[in-house]
Amino acid sequence: MYSLFRIFFLLIIISIVGCSSTVTVDHLLLNARIAQFEGDSLFYKYSNLTLINGKIDRILDTNSIAFNSRNSRIDLKGAYVYPGFIDAHAHFLHQGMVLKSINLQGTKSWEQCVQIVKKFIINNPEEEVYRGQGWDQNDWFIKKFPDNSQLEKLSNRPILLSRIDGHATLANSVAIKESDINEKSKIDGGEVISKNGILTGLLIDNAQSLLIIKKPSKYEKCRALLAAQDEAFKVGLTGIHEAGLPTEDINLINELQKNGELKMPLYVMISESPAELTYWLDRGPLKTNLLDVRSFKFYSDGSLGSRGALMSKPYSDRDNHYGFEIRSFNYMNSAAKRLALNEWQMNTHSIGDSANRQMLKIYQSFLNKRSKKDLRWRIEHAQVVKPIDREAFRYGIIPSVQPSHATSDMDWAIERIGPERISYAYAYSSLRESSNGILPLGTDFPVESMNPIYTFYSAIARKSPDGHSKEGFQVEESLTREQALKGMTIDAAYASFQENEVGQIKIGMWANFSIFTTDIMSCAEDSITSLNVAETWIHGERVYVKPK
Ligand SMILES: [Zn+2]
């Protein structure tokens, strides 16, 4: 009797243990090589992963105990699983607007442009305004500015086609009439072109501002955001730092994320203005699972390409020209004071050596006072920084850089600033050294391609992904593959105060992955630009699988 009782008792124990060894999770990923950082080095851990509620639940041996999964059980067959890539500086909404517009880049004639516009209108009859971009008459067989006569039959709604450099727009007569532009219209710094006393629809430079263009509607913006999201999934992006939007657009993003259509996590910088500062400082930061608003985007100067970057000595290719101060440094200083007091992040576009020096000085004066505040203020771009000024980054200022800018600008930047200044421009390795090893990487898309693999390649090879540069540009400033990957993951997470949520494959973090079938850390350098992401996961959901 006693032994029978014992057997019965043993059976109960076995059944309890048996039950508890079959755990139910949301997703089970088998045979993954998961990338794990250890300081500045990286190793792969061959593991199974379980996911619950969008987060990493367990990292297990591949021969671990049994699991049931509610949703999926996926054998990754040894694929390389990286922490989801984050773009630390981009224009997500703008990218979507470009994707949704009529693309006239690479056209060989005006007739070809008209055919493309016609086809677009037939396929998109619901548009309120037809916007296109990218034509360049210098690429055409007949190198002549177009007129709007062939656009007239295509639609009774406004058609606006902007030239590749944004310095001219061809508008149909509906758009011209709606804007009250006529033969007598005149403006400084621009021209309304007419031929034999009749408007051609072509508006040059400032004349484009005469167009009363309906701002993109809410519907157009929603569609643009979703188009940008689709493209981002395809290249493995799992998070984006949106470098400047007004409150109106931030609210729209929040709405789209809440209804489940927009799945992309966004760290949105608010485009600063006195009104936006007052509104948000009163209101306080906004944080949801997908949206983080706790920073402002400022511009201290313009860009190097258009000679707007603020330099301490004149441009090498334009006498007596120093670039532009977009916001006065007094304004910047008082804004910084308010932000420091309220513990908001300040992120400032600074390209020229003078803009960088002045902003670093302002930042430093607020970060230097043994303050306990964790502000993580950022310099966006940090393109031309004198070596002596780099020291300021040691105070916890973050340089946020875009490696593809270096490889896109390398052909002409030397003409703008000359050999001496170029020697310390785009100095990513040196900047990283000064900023205690923190260097978030981004692209600034749509200015550059949104593909993070190009960022990775440009950062390590210092060569252009289009292959036109055989020799690397200032290769002593290249990053190691580990440093570049950290820049796209851990450092980007840190720059957005999200280092406990994303940027690594760790238990408790969001299950965000960029998965490849090739080891991006050891493959041949010249094969990197042709790598394609195999799967993209965001918050435990597989949002993209490469088609077979
Ligand atoms: Zn930007």
Boltz pocket constraint, residues with backbone or C-beta under 6 A from the ligand:
constraints:
  - pocket:
      binder: B
      contacts: [[A, 89], [A, 90], [A, 91], [A, 243], [A, 444]]
      max_distance: 6.0
